[in-house]
Amino acid sequence: MLAEDTRQKIKEKSVLDIKQIRENPQLVEERLNSRSGKYDIQAILQLDQKQRELEVTRNQLQARSNEVGKIVGQKIKSGTNPQSPEIQSLRDEGNAIKTQLSELEPQEKALKAEIEQLVLALPNLPSDSTPIGKSEEENVEVRRWGDEYIPQNENILPHWEIGEKLGILNVARAVKVAQSRFVNLIGAGAALERALIQFMLARQTEAGYVEVSPPILVNTESMTATGQLPKFAEESFKCADDDLWLIPTAEVPVTNLYRGEILTAEELPIYHCAYTPCFRREAGSYGRDMRGLIRLHQFNKVELVKFVHPSTSFDELEKLVGNAEAILQALKLPYRVINLCTGDLGFSSTKTYDLEVWLPSSGKYREISSCSNFVDFQARRADIRFKEAGKKGTQYLHTLNGSGLAVGRTMAAILENYQQPDGTVRIPEVLQPYLGREVL
């Protein structure tokens, strides 16, 4: 068993860096392997040891080089002939050291780059409050809300069928224009989506989030900072002729707004919300959710992003979940909150709650929001720090994000939960001022 003080150290840091791997290799490997898959950190440790040995040698040589230069200067100053054998011998030694240093420095640089690539491939460590489990079957339900709003009428059509019948959703023409996993919203369908976006942004700005309209094309550094690269390159769309990627979520550009910056503690917390289209290949979901609005290559989402003091991040996660829940409650859509187990946890997350909305046509809850605390995992990759007044040095802040909400999935839930026996769909009361109608 690992000592409790060792566990406490890693709990306090809660993020992967080379120092943590070096100091607590057994615990790091144990926590990593509680996720799905296996992680071997021995190669990192071996390379790290080699790099540190090279660093010691380089520092010793540099110190001797400085010493030789100093001795030469002193001897010449004291009257020794600069062309004397003694001075020449010292200069030869200095030149030999410079040659050695010129050989060592690229070796050390290459080792550091190799270590960095291996560390970048490692996910974040699960928090102590994340359930241990290998798959979504071991996720833990935290609570349910809105059972009284679950529709009791039978024969509810799937959202894509009622959407086609109402003439507000068309798949065939979208496939003609693009390919499968795209949809075309028409008339009231497009208006409903726009109403949902406006409603979500209004509610989240009222809750204290500052709206951002960010770029939807980002560079490789931005994708790497938030953890999408290198692991999820195949899931992402890249522009062939530019170092630009279509964003999988607004989390990427919004988090990177502060990349490489040092904020003040007084600026924290920072809350942002953003509506953007999102783009994902869905490469690993062949045959799943081929119809409707659940799993598309292009979809709209309102995202919530937080930058907070490390001491508050887990409390901020609970508030973030509440902000997402507030949308579902206002729309009176039944849902449940799930604490994801270690095996179902996202790459960058230390703890995640999923909100799952009820879809009556399938009799299942389906994910509509994922709210995560990344602690300082993303902040390290993006080099986002803060400084507290009166304290030396800087600290990495903590980042969080969550969907508030996925717009297409919210529309799907409305089309099914508000579907009437006569084939019409009622509009949730809070959306009626935005849409200008009560029924589809």
Secondary structure as GFF3:
##gff-version 3
##sequence-region A 1 440
A	DSSP	alpha_helix	4	13	.	.	.	ID=ss1
A	DSSP	alpha_helix	18	23	.	.	.	ID=ss2
A	DSSP	alpha_helix	25	32	.	.	.	ID=ss3
A	DSSP	alpha_helix	42	77	.	.	.	ID=ss4
A	DSSP	alpha_helix	85	120	.	.	.	ID=ss5
A	DSSP	three_ten_helix	136	138	.	.	.	ID=ss6
A	DSSP	beta_strand	140	145	.	.	.	ID=ss7
A	DSSP	three_ten_helix	147	149	.	.	.	ID=ss8
A	DSSP	alpha_helix	159	166	.	.	.	ID=ss9
A	DSSP	beta_strand	169	170	.	.	.	ID=ss10
A	DSSP	alpha_helix	172	177	.	.	.	ID=ss11
A	DSSP	beta_strand	184	185	.	.	.	ID=ss12
A	DSSP	alpha_helix	188	206	.	.	.	ID=ss13
A	DSSP	beta_strand	210	211	.	.	.	ID=ss14
A	DSSP	beta_strand	217	218	.	.	.	ID=ss15
A	DSSP	alpha_helix	220	225	.	.	.	ID=ss16
A	DSSP	three_ten_helix	233	235	.	.	.	ID=ss17
A	DSSP	beta_strand	245	246	.	.	.	ID=ss18
A	DSSP	alpha_helix	251	256	.	.	.	ID=ss19
A	DSSP	beta_strand	262	264	.	.	.	ID=ss20
A	DSSP	three_ten_helix	265	267	.	.	.	ID=ss21
A	DSSP	beta_strand	270	279	.	.	.	ID=ss22
A	DSSP	beta_strand	298	308	.	.	.	ID=ss23
A	DSSP	three_ten_helix	310	312	.	.	.	ID=ss24
A	DSSP	alpha_helix	313	330	.	.	.	ID=ss25
A	DSSP	beta_strand	335	339	.	.	.	ID=ss26
A	DSSP	three_ten_helix	342	344	.	.	.	ID=ss27
A	DSSP	beta_strand	351	359	.	.	.	ID=ss28
A	DSSP	beta_strand	364	373	.	.	.	ID=ss29
A	DSSP	alpha_helix	377	382	.	.	.	ID=ss30
A	DSSP	beta_strand	385	387	.	.	.	ID=ss31
A	DSSP	beta_strand	395	396	.	.	.	ID=ss32
A	DSSP	beta_strand	398	406	.	.	.	ID=ss33
A	DSSP	alpha_helix	407	417	.	.	.	ID=ss34
A	DSSP	three_ten_helix	429	431	.	.	.	ID=ss35
A	DSSP	alpha_helix	432	435	.	.	.	ID=ss36
###
